[in-house]
Amino acid sequence: MTETLRSVTLLRYAALAVPLAFVGLPIYVHLPKFYGQTIGMNLALLGAILLLVRLADCFLDPLIGWLRDRYPKARRATMRFAVVGIIAGYWLVFNPPDDATSLMQAGALAASLALVYFSFSVLMVHYYAAGVSLAPSEHEAPRVAAFRESFMLFGVLLASMLPPLLAQHFAAEAYHILALIFAPMMLLGAGITLRLGVFAA
């Protein structure tokens, strides 16, 4: 008899997908507007920073996967550290240093983005791998993926709509508030998802 995952288990697993979705596509959508219009950074420089930071994933993702397999008992602790890193990095991205030179702003952005995307990669590698382990059979795997991707899509839509809505009431402070909203969302999502036993081994 094929084992069927309970819907509550799938919901708990999918909870982390919502805040994780704030980091992917929305970053590329919001950064040019925030740094181009609010900070006044050259968009070519911004594009170069984004490209260089993301290129690092070509080397980091395989390493993260190897370390995950090598140290299974550290998986949950590793994800918790990554949660702290992604919250800190997300805040720093949208709260750059005031009255800094262009070079300092570029360096601060590169460092904060590197922290965001390294933490994001750690979480995503562990998260997707845990989804494979969570499914008790190949028949249940599509259900796990469907819950995760549905919540991810909801997170992308939410992250895309929030800044314009916040800007109507808070103007230039909209992205700072977005970073404040992201922190409890990530903590809540991680708190729900990481309690699943699949993340412990």
Accessible surface in RSA format (square Angstrom, percent):
REM  Atomic radii and reference values for relative SASA: ProtOr
REM  Chains: A
REM  Algorithm: Lee & Richards
REM  Probe-radius: 1.40
REM  Slices: 20
REM RES _ NUM      All-atoms   Total-Side   Main-Chain    Non-polar    All polar
REM                ABS   REL    ABS   REL    ABS   REL    ABS   REL    ABS   REL
RES MET A   1   244.67 126.7 155.18 102.7  89.49 213.1 131.89 112.1 112.77 149.4
RES THR A   2    71.48  50.8  52.02  52.7  19.46  46.4  29.40  39.5  42.08  63.6
RES GLU A   3   116.45  66.9 104.89  79.4  11.56  27.5  43.27  83.7  73.18  59.7
RES THR A   4    91.10  64.8  70.97  72.0  20.13  48.0  47.11  63.3  43.99  66.5
RES LEU A   5    20.88  11.6  16.38  11.7   4.50  11.3  18.52  13.0   2.36   6.4
RES ARG A   6   171.48  72.0 162.95  83.1   8.53  20.3  68.52  93.6 102.96  62.4
RES SER A   7    61.92  52.3  56.10  74.9   5.83  13.4  28.55  60.8  33.38  46.8
RES VAL A   8    67.33  44.3  64.20  58.1   3.13   7.5  64.71  56.2   2.62   7.1
RES THR A   9    24.20  17.2  24.20  24.5   0.00   0.0   8.82  11.8  15.38  23.2
RES LEU A  10     0.00   0.0   0.00   0.0   0.00   0.0   0.00   0.0   0.00   0.0
RES LEU A  11    83.53  46.5  79.99  57.2   3.54   8.9  80.31  56.4   3.22   8.7
RES ARG A  12    81.07  34.0  80.22  40.9   0.85   2.0  24.23  33.1  56.84  34.4
RES TYR A  13     0.00   0.0   0.00   0.0   0.00   0.0   0.00   0.0   0.00   0.0
RES ALA A  14     0.00   0.0   0.00   0.0   0.00   0.0   0.00   0.0   0.00   0.0
RES ALA A  15    16.69  15.3  10.95  16.9   5.74  13.1  13.52  19.0   3.17   8.4
RES LEU A  16     0.14   0.1   0.14   0.1   0.00   0.0   0.14   0.1   0.00   0.0
RES ALA A  17     0.00   0.0   0.00   0.0   0.00   0.0   0.00   0.0   0.00   0.0
RES VAL A  18    17.68  11.6  17.68  16.0   0.00   0.0  17.68  15.4   0.00   0.0
RES PRO A  19     2.53   1.8   2.53   2.3   0.00   0.0   2.53   2.1   0.00   0.0
RES LEU A  20     0.48   0.3   0.00   0.0   0.48   1.2   0.00   0.0   0.48   1.3
RES ALA A  21     4.35   4.0   0.00   0.0   4.35   9.9   4.08   5.8   0.27   0.7
RES PHE A  22     0.08   0.0   0.00   0.0   0.08   0.2   0.00   0.0   0.08   0.2
RES VAL A  23     0.00   0.0   0.00   0.0   0.00   0.0   0.00   0.0   0.00   0.0
RES GLY A  24    19.95  24.6   0.00   N/A  19.95  24.6  19.88  54.6   0.07   0.2
RES LEU A  25   108.35  60.3  98.83  70.7   9.52  23.9 100.85  70.8   7.50  20.2
RES PRO A  26     0.09   0.1   0.06   0.1   0.03   0.1   0.09   0.1   0.00   0.0
RES ILE A  27     0.94   0.5   0.37   0.3   0.57   1.4   0.87   0.6   0.07   0.2
RES TYR A  28    82.99  38.7  73.59  41.9   9.40  24.5  65.69  49.4  17.30  21.3
RES VAL A  29    78.41  51.6  61.71  55.9  16.70  40.2  67.38  58.5  11.03  29.9
RES HIS A  30     7.07   3.9   6.71   4.7   0.36   0.9   3.64   3.8   3.43   4.0
RES LEU A  31     0.00   0.0   0.00   0.0   0.00   0.0   0.00   0.0   0.00   0.0
RES PRO A  32    50.01  36.4  46.53  42.4   3.48  12.6  46.93  38.7   3.08  19.1
RES LYS A  33   105.80  51.6  99.86  61.3   5.94  14.1  72.74  65.5  33.06  35.2
RES PHE A  34     1.23   0.6   1.09   0.7   0.15   0.4   1.23   0.7   0.00   0.0
RES TYR A  35     1.22   0.6   1.22   0.7   0.00   0.0   0.15   0.1   1.07   1.3
RES GLY A  36    23.69  29.2   0.00   N/A  23.69  29.2   8.01  22.0  15.67  35.1
RES GLN A  37   136.52  76.3 101.38  74.1  35.14  83.7  43.78  93.2  92.74  70.3
RES THR A  38    71.78  51.1  39.31  39.9  32.46  77.4  29.49  39.6  42.29  63.9
RES ILE A  39    44.96  25.6  20.34  15.2  24.62  59.3  22.79  16.4  22.17  60.2
RES GLY A  40    58.31  71.9   0.00   N/A  58.31  71.9  26.47  72.6  31.84  71.3
RES MET A  41    15.92   8.2   3.93   2.6  11.99  28.5  10.66   9.1   5.27   7.0
RES ASN A  42    95.43  65.8  81.56  78.8  13.88  33.4  31.80  76.5  63.64  61.5
RES LEU A  43   104.17  58.0  92.83  66.4  11.34  28.5  93.06  65.4  11.11  29.9
RES ALA A  44    80.54  74.1  58.03  89.6  22.51  51.2  70.37  99.1  10.17  26.9
RES LEU A  45    71.10  39.6  66.27  47.4   4.83  12.1  70.41  49.4   0.69   1.9
RES LEU A  46     3.32   1.9   3.32   2.4   0.00   0.0   3.32   2.3   0.00   0.0
RES GLY A  47    34.03  42.0   0.00   N/A  34.03  42.0  28.90  79.3   5.13  11.5
RES ALA A  48    44.62  41.0  39.36  60.7   5.26  12.0  44.20  62.2   0.42   1.1
RES ILE A  49    13.35   7.6  12.16   9.1   1.18   2.9  13.35   9.6   0.00   0.0
RES LEU A  50    15.92   8.9  15.69  11.2   0.23   0.6  15.92  11.2   0.00   0.0
RES LEU A  51   109.41  60.9 104.19  74.5   5.22  13.1 109.06  76.6   0.35   1.0
RES LEU A  52   121.80  67.8 112.29  80.3   9.51  23.9 112.56  79.1   9.24  24.9
RES VAL A  53    18.65  12.3  11.81  10.7   6.83  16.5  16.93  14.7   1.71   4.7
RES ARG A  54    72.47  30.4  65.83  33.6   6.64  15.8  19.65  26.9  52.81  32.0
RES LEU A  55    87.69  48.8  85.88  61.4   1.81   4.5  87.28  61.3   0.41   1.1
RES ALA A  56    41.43  38.1  35.32  54.5   6.12  13.9  40.86  57.5   0.57   1.5
RES ASP A  57    17.52  12.3  16.56  16.5   0.96   2.3  12.58  29.6   4.94   4.9
RES CYS A  58    85.58  64.7  60.09  67.0  25.49  59.9  27.72  70.2  57.86  62.4
RES PHE A  59   161.56  80.8 149.01  92.3  12.55  32.6 152.77  92.6   8.79  25.2
RES LEU A  60    48.41  27.0  48.41  34.6   0.00   0.0  48.41  34.0   0.00   0.0
RES ASP A  61    54.72  38.3  51.10  50.9   3.62   8.6  16.73  39.4  37.99  37.9
RES PRO A  62    87.26  63.6  69.05  62.9  18.22  66.2  81.09  66.9   6.18  38.4
RES LEU A  63    89.87  50.0  85.06  60.8   4.81  12.1  89.17  62.6   0.70   1.9
RES ILE A  64     9.44   5.4   8.47   6.3   0.97   2.3   8.99   6.5   0.46   1.2
RES GLY A  65    19.17  23.6   0.00   N/A  19.17  23.6  18.60  51.0   0.57   1.3
RES TRP A  66   142.70  57.3 135.72  65.7   6.98  16.4 112.91  60.2  29.79  48.3
RES LEU A  67    73.06  40.7  71.06  50.8   2.00   5.0  71.31  50.1   1.75   4.7
RES ARG A  68    25.30  10.6  21.57  11.0   3.72   8.9   5.77   7.9  19.53  11.8
RES ASP A  69    98.00  68.6  78.93  78.6  19.07  45.1  28.06  66.0  69.94  69.7
RES ARG A  70   135.22  56.8 120.64  61.5  14.58  34.7  27.82  38.0 107.40  65.1
RES TYR A  71   113.57  53.0 108.70  61.8   4.87  12.7  75.31  56.6  38.26  47.2
RES PRO A  72    53.98  39.3  53.84  49.1   0.13   0.5  53.84  44.5   0.13   0.8
RES LYS A  73   198.09  96.6 170.91 104.9  27.18  64.7 114.52 103.1  83.56  89.0
RES ALA A  74    41.28  38.0  37.41  57.7   3.86   8.8  40.98  57.7   0.30   0.8
RES ARG A  75    30.90  13.0  29.86  15.2   1.04   2.5   4.46   6.1  26.44  16.0
RES ARG A  76    57.51  24.1  57.06  29.1   0.45   1.1  13.86  18.9  43.65  26.5
RES ALA A  77    47.53  43.7  44.78  69.1   2.75   6.3  45.97  64.7   1.56   4.1
RES THR A  78    48.82  34.7  44.56  45.2   4.27  10.2  30.53  41.0  18.29  27.7
RES MET A  79     0.24   0.1   0.24   0.2   0.00   0.0   0.03   0.0   0.20   0.3
RES ARG A  80   133.01  55.8 130.82  66.7   2.19   5.2  46.37  63.4  86.64  52.5
RES PHE A  81   160.38  80.2 151.89  94.1   8.50  22.1 153.40  93.0   6.99  20.0
RES ALA A  82     7.84   7.2   1.74   2.7   6.10  13.9   7.52  10.6   0.33   0.9
RES VAL A  83     7.69   5.1   7.69   7.0   0.00   0.0   7.69   6.7   0.00   0.0
RES VAL A  84    97.73  64.3  95.41  86.4   2.31   5.6  96.78  84.1   0.95   2.6
RES GLY A  85    11.31  13.9   0.00   N/A  11.31  13.9  11.03  30.3   0.28   0.6
RES ILE A  86     0.00   0.0   0.00   0.0   0.00   0.0   0.00   0.0   0.00   0.0
RES ILE A  87    31.94  18.2  30.80  22.9   1.14   2.8  30.80  22.2   1.14   3.1
RES ALA A  88    41.97  38.6  34.54  53.3   7.43  16.9  41.95  59.1   0.03   0.1
RES GLY A  89     0.00   0.0   0.00   N/A   0.00   0.0   0.00   0.0   0.00   0.0
RES TYR A  90     1.06   0.5   1.06   0.6   0.00   0.0   0.36   0.3   0.70   0.9
RES TRP A  91   100.54  40.3 100.24  48.5   0.30   0.7  78.11  41.6  22.44  36.4
RES LEU A  92    88.10  49.1  83.74  59.9   4.36  11.0  83.74  58.8   4.36  11.7
RES VAL A  93     0.00   0.0   0.00   0.0   0.00   0.0   0.00   0.0   0.00   0.0
RES PHE A  94     0.17   0.1   0.17   0.1   0.00   0.0   0.17   0.1   0.00   0.0
RES ASN A  95    35.14  24.2  21.77  21.0  13.36  32.2  12.42  29.9  22.71  22.0
RES PRO A  96    17.73  12.9   7.78   7.1   9.96  36.2   9.05   7.5   8.68  54.0
RES PRO A  97    57.17  41.7  42.59  38.8  14.57  53.0  54.62  45.1   2.54  15.8
RES ASP A  98   128.61  90.1 103.30 102.8  25.31  59.8  29.87  70.3  98.73  98.5
RES ASP A  99   155.44 108.9 106.19 105.7  49.24 116.4  43.86 103.2 111.57 111.3
RES ALA A 100    20.01  18.4   0.88   1.4  19.13  43.5   4.47   6.3  15.53  41.1
RES THR A 101    83.95  59.7  75.23  76.3   8.72  20.8  80.39 108.0   3.56   5.4
RES SER A 102    84.65  71.5  77.80 103.8   6.84  15.8  38.48  81.9  46.17  64.7
RES LEU A 103   149.67  83.4 142.42 101.9   7.24  18.2 145.61 102.3   4.05  10.9
RES MET A 104   113.83  58.9 103.92  68.8   9.91  23.6  88.39  75.2  25.43  33.7
RES GLN A 105    29.30  16.4  28.97  21.2   0.32   0.8   0.01   0.0  29.29  22.2
RES ALA A 106    10.67   9.8   9.66  14.9   1.01   2.3   9.99  14.1   0.68   1.8
RES GLY A 107    40.66  50.1   0.00   N/A  40.66  50.1  35.10  96.3   5.56  12.5
RES ALA A 108    35.52  32.7  21.47  33.1  14.05  32.0  30.95  43.6   4.57  12.1
RES LEU A 109     1.76   1.0   0.12   0.1   1.64   4.1   1.15   0.8   0.61   1.6
RES ALA A 110    34.40  31.6  33.00  50.9   1.40   3.2  33.26  46.8   1.14   3.0
RES ALA A 111    66.74  61.4  51.89  80.1  14.85  33.8  60.24  84.8   6.50  17.2
RES SER A 112     5.86   5.0   3.24   4.3   2.62   6.0   4.84  10.3   1.03   1.4
RES LEU A 113     0.00   0.0   0.00   0.0   0.00   0.0   0.00   0.0   0.00   0.0
RES ALA A 114    47.00  43.2  42.36  65.4   4.64  10.6  44.71  63.0   2.30   6.1
RES LEU A 115    64.18  35.7  59.04  42.2   5.13  12.9  63.50  44.6   0.68   1.8
RES VAL A 116     0.00   0.0   0.00   0.0   0.00   0.0   0.00   0.0   0.00   0.0
RES TYR A 117     2.38   1.1   2.38   1.4   0.00   0.0   2.38   1.8   0.00   0.0
RES PHE A 118    92.95  46.5  91.59  56.7   1.37   3.6  91.69  55.6   1.26   3.6
RES SER A 119     3.42   2.9   2.86   3.8   0.55   1.3   0.55   1.2   2.86   4.0
RES PHE A 120    23.30  11.7  23.30  14.4   0.00   0.0  23.30  14.1   0.00   0.0
RES SER A 121     6.69   5.7   3.01   4.0   3.67   8.5   3.74   8.0   2.95   4.1
RES VAL A 122     8.98   5.9   8.98   8.1   0.00   0.0   8.98   7.8   0.00   0.0
RES LEU A 123     0.00   0.0   0.00   0.0   0.00   0.0   0.00   0.0   0.00   0.0
RES MET A 124    39.44  20.4  38.50  25.5   0.94   2.2  38.50  32.7   0.94   1.2
RES VAL A 125    37.59  24.7  29.86  27.0   7.73  18.6  35.82  31.1   1.76   4.8
RES HIS A 126     7.47   4.1   6.86   4.8   0.60   1.5   4.68   4.8   2.79   3.2
RES TYR A 127     0.00   0.0   0.00   0.0   0.00   0.0   0.00   0.0   0.00   0.0
RES TYR A 128    74.85  34.9  73.67  41.9   1.18   3.1  60.50  45.5  14.35  17.7
RES ALA A 129    28.92  26.6  19.65  30.3   9.28  21.1  26.18  36.9   2.74   7.3
RES ALA A 130     1.16   1.1   1.16   1.8   0.00   0.0   1.16   1.6   0.00   0.0
RES GLY A 131     3.20   3.9   0.00   N/A   3.20   3.9   1.52   4.2   1.68   3.8
RES VAL A 132   118.85  78.2 105.34  95.4  13.51  32.5 110.54  96.0   8.31  22.5
RES SER A 133    69.42  58.7  38.04  50.8  31.38  72.3  24.61  52.4  44.81  62.8
RES LEU A 134    23.02  12.8  14.01  10.0   9.01  22.7  15.81  11.1   7.21  19.4
RES ALA A 135    16.85  15.5   3.20   4.9  13.65  31.0   3.20   4.5  13.65  36.2
RES PRO A 136    54.90  40.0  12.11  11.0  42.79 155.6  24.12  19.9  30.78 191.3
RES SER A 137    33.07  27.9  19.80  26.4  13.27  30.6  32.53  69.3   0.54   0.8
RES GLU A 138   142.00  81.5 120.67  91.3  21.33  50.8  50.98  98.6  91.02  74.3
RES HIS A 139   123.09  67.3 105.65  73.4  17.44  44.6  64.67  66.6  58.43  68.0
RES GLU A 140    10.40   6.0  10.40   7.9   0.00   0.0   0.00   0.0  10.40   8.5
RES ALA A 141    43.69  40.2  39.51  61.0   4.18   9.5  40.52  57.1   3.18   8.4
RES PRO A 142    84.96  61.9  73.88  67.3  11.08  40.3  81.49  67.3   3.47  21.6
RES ARG A 143    71.49  30.0  68.64  35.0   2.85   6.8  43.75  59.8  27.73  16.8
RES VAL A 144     2.78   1.8   2.78   2.5   0.00   0.0   2.78   2.4   0.00   0.0
RES ALA A 145    34.06  31.3  33.88  52.3   0.18   0.4  33.96  47.8   0.10   0.3
RES ALA A 146    54.65  50.2  44.44  68.6  10.21  23.2  54.21  76.3   0.44   1.2
RES PHE A 147    51.08  25.6  48.24  29.9   2.84   7.4  51.02  30.9   0.06   0.2
RES ARG A 148    24.19  10.2  24.19  12.3   0.00   0.0   0.00   0.0  24.19  14.7
RES GLU A 149    73.61  42.3  69.80  52.8   3.81   9.1  45.26  87.5  28.35  23.1
RES SER A 150    66.50  56.2  55.25  73.7  11.25  25.9  31.12  66.3  35.38  49.6
RES PHE A 151    57.10  28.6  56.15  34.8   0.94   2.5  57.10  34.6   0.00   0.0
RES MET A 152    23.74  12.3  23.74  15.7   0.00   0.0  18.49  15.7   5.24   6.9
RES LEU A 153   108.95  60.7 105.71  75.6   3.24   8.1 108.48  76.2   0.47   1.3
RES PHE A 154   113.68  56.9 111.51  69.1   2.17   5.6 113.25  68.7   0.43   1.2
RES GLY A 155     0.00   0.0   0.00   N/A   0.00   0.0   0.00   0.0   0.00   0.0
RES VAL A 156    32.68  21.5  32.68  29.6   0.00   0.0  32.68  28.4   0.00   0.0
RES LEU A 157    93.48  52.1  93.48  66.9   0.00   0.0  93.48  65.7   0.00   0.0
RES LEU A 158    44.04  24.5  43.63  31.2   0.41   1.0  43.80  30.8   0.24   0.6
RES ALA A 159     0.06   0.1   0.06   0.1   0.00   0.0   0.06   0.1   0.00   0.0
RES SER A 160    38.87  32.8  29.64  39.6   9.23  21.3  23.64  50.3  15.23  21.3
RES MET A 161   104.55  54.1 100.74  66.7   3.81   9.1  65.60  55.8  38.95  51.6
RES LEU A 162    28.98  16.1  28.98  20.7   0.00   0.0  28.98  20.4   0.00   0.0
RES PRO A 163     3.66   2.7   2.67   2.4   0.99   3.6   3.18   2.6   0.48   3.0
RES PRO A 164    75.01  54.7  65.72  59.9   9.29  33.8  72.87  60.2   2.14  13.3
RES LEU A 165    96.04  53.5  94.28  67.4   1.76   4.4  94.75  66.5   1.29   3.5
RES LEU A 166    21.71  12.1  21.19  15.2   0.52   1.3  21.71  15.2   0.00   0.0
RES ALA A 167    44.12  40.6  32.84  50.7  11.28  25.7  32.99  46.5  11.13  29.5
RES GLN A 168   135.84  76.0  95.90  70.1  39.94  95.1  39.00  83.0  96.85  73.5
RES HIS A 169   146.76  80.2 111.37  77.4  35.40  90.5  74.16  76.4  72.60  84.5
RES PHE A 170    98.40  49.2  87.40  54.1  11.00  28.6  94.06  57.0   4.34  12.4
RES ALA A 171    71.38  65.6  58.62  90.5  12.76  29.0  67.07  94.5   4.31  11.4
RES ALA A 172    59.99  55.2  46.29  71.4  13.70  31.2  56.35  79.4   3.64   9.6
RES GLU A 173    93.26  53.5  93.26  70.6   0.00   0.0  39.22  75.9  54.05  44.1
RES ALA A 174     1.19   1.1   1.19   1.8   0.00   0.0   1.19   1.7   0.00   0.0
RES TYR A 175    17.60   8.2  17.60  10.0   0.00   0.0  13.72  10.3   3.88   4.8
RES HIS A 176    40.51  22.1  40.51  28.2   0.00   0.0  22.31  23.0  18.20  21.2
RES ILE A 177    36.61  20.8  36.61  27.3   0.00   0.0  36.61  26.4   0.00   0.0
RES LEU A 178     0.07   0.0   0.07   0.0   0.00   0.0   0.07   0.0   0.00   0.0
RES ALA A 179     3.65   3.4   0.00   0.0   3.65   8.3   0.00   0.0   3.65   9.7
RES LEU A 180   102.95  57.3  96.14  68.8   6.81  17.1  96.90  68.1   6.05  16.3
RES ILE A 181    51.82  29.5  48.83  36.4   2.99   7.2  51.82  37.3   0.00   0.0
RES PHE A 182     0.48   0.2   0.48   0.3   0.00   0.0   0.48   0.3   0.00   0.0
RES ALA A 183    23.75  21.8  23.75  36.6   0.00   0.0  23.75  33.4   0.00   0.0
RES PRO A 184    76.82  56.0  71.83  65.5   4.99  18.1  74.16  61.2   2.67  16.6
RES MET A 185    41.80  21.6  36.11  23.9   5.69  13.5  34.84  29.6   6.96   9.2
RES MET A 186     0.00   0.0   0.00   0.0   0.00   0.0   0.00   0.0   0.00   0.0
RES LEU A 187   104.25  58.1  95.17  68.1   9.08  22.8  95.77  67.3   8.48  22.8
RES LEU A 188   119.25  66.4 112.82  80.7   6.43  16.2 118.74  83.4   0.50   1.4
RES GLY A 189     4.17   5.1   0.00   N/A   4.17   5.1   3.77  10.4   0.40   0.9
RES ALA A 190     6.01   5.5   5.72   8.8   0.29   0.7   5.98   8.4   0.04   0.1
RES GLY A 191    36.07  44.5   0.00   N/A  36.07  44.5  34.95  95.9   1.12   2.5
RES ILE A 192    64.22  36.5  60.43  45.0   3.79   9.1  63.99  46.1   0.23   0.6
RES THR A 193     0.00   0.0   0.00   0.0   0.00   0.0   0.00   0.0   0.00   0.0
RES LEU A 194     7.43   4.1   7.23   5.2   0.20   0.5   7.43   5.2   0.00   0.0
RES ARG A 195   185.80  78.0 162.79  83.0  23.02  54.8  47.33  64.7 138.48  83.9
RES LEU A 196    11.48   6.4  10.23   7.3   1.25   3.1  11.48   8.1   0.00   0.0
RES GLY A 197    56.88  70.1   0.00   N/A  56.88  70.1  37.18 102.0  19.70  44.1
RES VAL A 198    27.94  18.4  12.85  11.6  15.09  36.4  22.41  19.5   5.53  15.0
RES PHE A 199     4.11   2.1   2.36   1.5   1.75   4.6   4.11   2.5   0.00   0.0
RES ALA A 200    47.40  43.6  32.19  49.7  15.21  34.6  35.40  49.8  12.01  31.8
RES ALA A 201    76.28  70.1  62.29  96.1  13.99  31.8  70.23  98.9   6.05  16.0
END  Absolute sums over single chains surface
CHAIN  1 A    10370.8       8735.4       1635.4       7397.0       2973.8
END  Absolute sums over all chains
TOTAL         10370.8       8735.4       1635.4       7397.0       2973.8
